[in-house]
Amino acid sequence: MGKIAALLNDVCQERERLGAAPGLRVQTLAAGADWGVEDVICTYRPSDSSFEERHSRYRVALVGAGTFQCRSVGAETLLTPGALLLGNPHDAFECGHEHGAGDRCLAFGYSAEMFEQLAFEAGVRGRPRLRGLCVPPIAALAPLVAEASAVWAAAPGEAAFGAWEEIGVRLAAAAARFAAAPARVPRTPANAERGVARAVRLIEQNPAAPLAVKVLANEAGLSPFHFVRAFARVTGLTPHRYLKRVRLRQAAVRLATNNSRVIDIALESGFRDVSNFNHAFRAEFGVAPLAQRKRLRRRH
């Protein structure tokens, strides 16, 4: 989480240089009709008084850097990197920084309808209530935390909308499982494989289209929660990773078969930012786009 912590340090140093009052810097990274995700940087210091907030919706926030104390009615805990801060609608809580300045969190918010549906599908019966203030950085959460942190550090803008939507679904389900007392183990619907096949065909038809998780889940005839789980089980990849791989494969073919500029190929393949495309292409194929074009043309 080095890049995540680096920005926190820069913002805190800038506050000290300017002599500015402590506060919260909030940047919306992506948002849908019933969910959203924000990058929240807090610059409070040990010498500053703790401050009170209130959750307006269900909240699951990944701590990326720094530490802080959180207090609510009858509970108090220290939040550390890798932990999830939890909140129910209308719950009040108080944060303080007795042990060091600043923190940075990736904060997902959910409408009651969306969170309750995800919790139900994760095995929670009745209206869910997140118990306790946090889920500590346990081993079972490590892969999801690492994936969310990688997206956060590498592509924190709109280009990662599909990834944010997918991670939001998975984080909500994880919070429900670990902090809302599931009554049963969630099961994959019997028609899941057939639905995943329909979603794959939709992706292959037009991978450059803005295929959000909800769109693909509707095509599969599954809820977003069941769709994300079933898609990963059937294909070996999450929907966002599968879609990105198809887009990169399509881009590689275009590089080899026409003389379009890299930026045009990136946009036509569904990428909104050429730097993000170049980074993803190099990670996938081991070379830059133009080098791949030259290599393929030499061979054929």
C-alpha positions in Angstrom: 0.0 0.0 0.0 3.0 2.3 -0.5 1.5 4.5 -3.2 -1.7 4.9 -1.1 0.3 6.0 2.0 2.5 8.3 -0.1 -0.4 10.6 -1.1 -1.6 10.7 2.5 1.9 11.8 3.6 2.0 14.5 0.9 -1.4 15.9 1.9 -0.5 16.0 5.6 2.8 17.7 4.8 1.1 20.3 2.6 -1.4 21.0 5.4 1.5 21.6 7.8 3.3 23.8 5.3 0.2 26.0 4.8 -0.8 26.0 8.4 -4.2 24.8 7.4 -6.9 23.5 9.7 -7.3 19.7 9.8 -10.1 18.2 7.8 -11.4 15.6 5.4 -10.6 15.6 1.6 -13.2 13.5 -0.1 -13.0 12.5 -3.8 -15.8 10.5 -5.4 -14.2 7.7 -7.5 -17.3 6.1 -8.9 -21.0 6.0 -8.2 -24.2 4.2 -9.3 -27.8 4.7 -8.5 -27.6 2.8 -5.2 -23.9 2.7 -4.4 -20.8 4.9 -4.4 -17.1 4.8 -3.5 -15.0 7.7 -2.2 -11.3 8.3 -1.5 -11.2 9.9 1.9 -8.1 11.5 3.3 -8.2 12.7 6.9 -5.5 15.2 8.1 -6.3 15.3 11.8 -3.3 15.1 14.2 -2.9 13.8 17.8 -3.2 17.4 19.1 -6.6 17.9 17.4 -9.9 17.0 19.1 -11.7 13.9 18.0 -14.7 14.6 15.7 -18.1 13.0 15.4 -19.8 11.9 12.2 -23.0 10.0 11.3 -23.4 7.4 8.6 -26.1 8.3 6.0 -26.2 4.8 4.5 -24.6 1.4 5.0 -20.8 2.0 5.0 -17.8 -0.4 4.4 -14.5 1.5 4.3 -11.1 -0.1 3.7 -8.3 1.5 5.7 -5.4 2.0 3.3 -3.0 4.0 5.4 -2.6 5.5 8.8 -4.4 4.5 12.0 -7.2 6.0 14.0 -9.4 5.3 17.0 -13.2 4.9 16.4 -15.8 5.0 19.1 -19.5 4.4 19.0 -22.2 3.5 21.6 -20.6 0.8 23.8 -17.7 0.1 21.4 -14.2 1.4 20.7 -11.5 0.1 18.4 -8.2 1.0 16.7 -8.4 0.8 12.9 -5.3 -0.2 11.0 -4.4 -0.7 7.3 -6.3 -3.7 5.9 -9.2 -3.4 8.3 -12.8 -2.6 7.3 -14.6 0.2 9.1 -18.3 -0.6 9.3 -21.4 1.5 9.7 -25.2 1.2 9.7 -27.5 4.0 8.5 -27.9 6.8 11.0 -25.2 5.4 13.4 -23.1 8.1 15.0 -19.4 7.5 15.6 -16.4 9.5 16.7 -12.8 9.3 15.3 -9.5 10.4 16.8 -5.8 10.2 16.0 -4.1 9.8 19.3 -1.2 7.7 17.9 -0.3 9.6 14.7 -1.5 12.1 12.1 -3.9 11.3 9.3 -5.4 8.3 7.6 -6.7 7.4 4.1 -9.8 5.2 3.5 -11.6 3.7 0.5 -15.2 4.3 1.6 -18.1 2.4 -0.1 -21.6 3.5 0.6 -24.8 1.5 -0.2 -28.5 2.2 -0.2 -30.5 0.2 2.3 -32.2 -1.8 -0.5 -28.9 -2.8 -2.2 -27.1 -3.7 1.0 -30.0 -5.7 2.4 -30.3 -7.7 -0.9 -26.5 -8.4 -0.9 -26.7 -9.4 2.7 -29.6 -11.7 2.1 -27.8 -13.5 -0.7 -24.7 -13.8 1.6 -26.8 -15.7 4.1 -28.1 -13.0 6.4 -31.8 -13.4 7.4 -33.8 -10.4 8.5 -32.8 -6.8 8.3 -28.9 -6.8 8.4 -27.1 -4.9 11.1 -23.3 -4.7 11.0 -22.1 -5.7 14.5 -19.1 -4.0 15.9 -17.1 -1.1 14.3 -14.7 -3.1 12.1 -13.6 -6.3 10.6 -9.8 -6.7 11.4 -7.3 -7.5 8.6 -8.0 -11.3 8.7 -6.5 -13.8 6.3 -9.9 -14.5 4.7 -10.1 -10.9 3.5 -6.5 -10.6 2.3 -7.1 -11.4 -1.4 -10.0 -9.0 -1.7 -8.2 -6.2 0.2 -5.1 -6.7 -2.0 -7.3 -6.5 -5.2 -9.1 -3.4 -4.0 -5.9 -1.7 -3.0 -4.3 -2.5 -6.4 -7.2 -0.8 -8.3 -7.1 2.1 -5.8 -3.4 2.7 -6.4 -3.3 2.1 -10.1 -6.5 3.5 -11.6 -8.4 5.6 -9.1 -10.5 7.4 -11.8 -13.6 6.7 -13.9 -11.7 4.2 -16.0 -12.0 1.7 -13.2 -15.8 2.0 -12.8 -16.4 -1.6 -13.6 -13.8 -2.7 -11.1 -15.2 -0.4 -8.4 -18.7 -1.8 -8.9 -17.5 -5.4 -8.7 -15.3 -4.8 -5.6 -18.2 -2.9 -3.9 -20.5 -6.0 -4.3 -17.8 -8.3 -2.9 -16.9 -6.0 0.0 -20.6 -5.7 1.0 -21.0 -9.4 0.9 -17.9 -10.0 3.0 -18.9 -7.4 5.6 -22.3 -9.1 5.8 -20.7 -12.5 6.3 -18.2 -11.4 8.9 -20.3 -8.8 10.8 -24.0 -9.4 10.3 -24.4 -13.0 11.5 -25.2 -15.1 8.4 -27.8 -17.8 9.1 -26.8 -20.1 6.2 -24.1 -20.6 3.6 -24.9 -18.8 0.3 -25.6 -21.2 -2.6 -25.0 -20.7 -6.3 -28.3 -20.9 -8.3 -28.7 -24.0 -10.5 -28.9 -22.0 -13.7 -25.7 -20.0 -13.0 -23.5 -21.7 -15.7 -26.1 -21.0 -18.4 -26.4 -17.4 -17.3 -22.6 -16.9 -17.2 -22.4 -18.3 -20.8 -25.0 -15.6 -21.9 -22.9 -12.9 -20.2 -19.7 -14.1 -21.8 -21.4 -14.0 -25.2 -22.6 -10.4 -24.6 -19.0 -9.4 -23.7 -17.6 -11.1 -26.8 -20.1 -9.3 -29.0 -19.1 -5.8 -28.0 -16.3 -5.7 -25.3 -15.9 -1.9 -25.8 -19.4 -1.3 -24.6 -19.9 0.0 -21.0 -20.8 -3.4 -19.5 -21.4 -2.8 -15.8 -21.9 -5.7 -13.4 -25.6 -5.0 -13.2 -25.9 -5.1 -17.0 -24.1 -8.5 -17.2 -26.0 -9.9 -14.2 -29.3 -9.0 -15.9 -28.2 -10.8 -19.0 -27.3 -13.8 -16.9 -30.6 -13.7 -15.1 -28.8 -13.5 -11.7 -28.4 -11.0 -8.9 -25.1 -9.1 -8.9 -23.9 -11.1 -5.9 -24.6 -14.5 -7.4 -23.3 -13.4 -10.8 -19.9 -12.2 -9.5 -19.5 -15.5 -7.6 -20.7 -17.7 -10.4 -18.7 -16.0 -13.1 -15.4 -16.4 -11.1 -16.2 -20.0 -10.4 -17.1 -20.9 -14.1 -14.4 -18.8 -15.9 -11.6 -18.5 -13.4 -11.7 -14.7 -13.6 -13.9 -12.0 -12.1 -16.1 -10.2 -14.6 -14.0 -7.1 -14.7 -10.8 -9.0 -15.3 -12.4 -11.1 -18.0 -13.7 -8.0 -19.7 -10.4 -6.3 -19.5 -8.6 -9.4 -21.0 -11.1 -9.5 -23.9 -10.5 -5.8 -24.6 -6.7 -6.2 -24.5 -6.9 -9.2 -26.8 -9.0 -7.2 -29.3 -6.6 -4.3 -29.1 -3.6 -6.6 -29.8 -5.4 -7.9 -33.0 -6.0 -4.3 -34.1 -2.4 -3.4 -33.5 -1.3 -6.2 -35.8 -3.8 -5.7 -38.5 -4.1 -1.9 -39.0 -2.0 1.3 -38.7 -4.3 3.2 -36.3 -2.7 5.2 -33.5 -2.4 3.6 -30.1 -4.7 6.1 -28.5 -7.4 5.4 -31.1 -7.1 1.6 -30.6 -7.3 2.1 -26.8 -10.5 4.2 -27.1 -12.1 1.8 -29.6 -11.3 -1.1 -27.4 -13.1 0.3 -24.4 -10.3 2.1 -22.5 -11.0 5.7 -21.4 -7.4 6.6 -20.8 -4.3 5.7 -22.9 -1.9 5.6 -19.9 -4.2 3.0 -18.2 -4.3 1.1 -21.5 -0.5 1.1 -21.9 -0.1 -0.1 -18.3 -2.6 -2.9 -18.7 -1.3 -3.9 -22.1 2.3 -4.2 -20.8 1.1 -6.2 -17.8 -0.8 -8.6 -20.1 1.6 -9.1 -22.9 5.0 -8.1 -21.4 5.7 -5.4 -23.9 4.4 -1.9 -24.9 1.7 -1.7 -27.6 4.0 -0.5 -30.3 6.6 -3.1 -29.5 3.8 -5.8 -29.8 2.8 -4.4 -33.2 6.4 -4.7 -34.5 6.9 -8.1 -33.0 3.7 -9.6 -34.6 4.5 -8.0 -37.9 8.0 -9.4 -38.0 6.6 -12.9 -37.3 3.8 -12.7 -39.9 
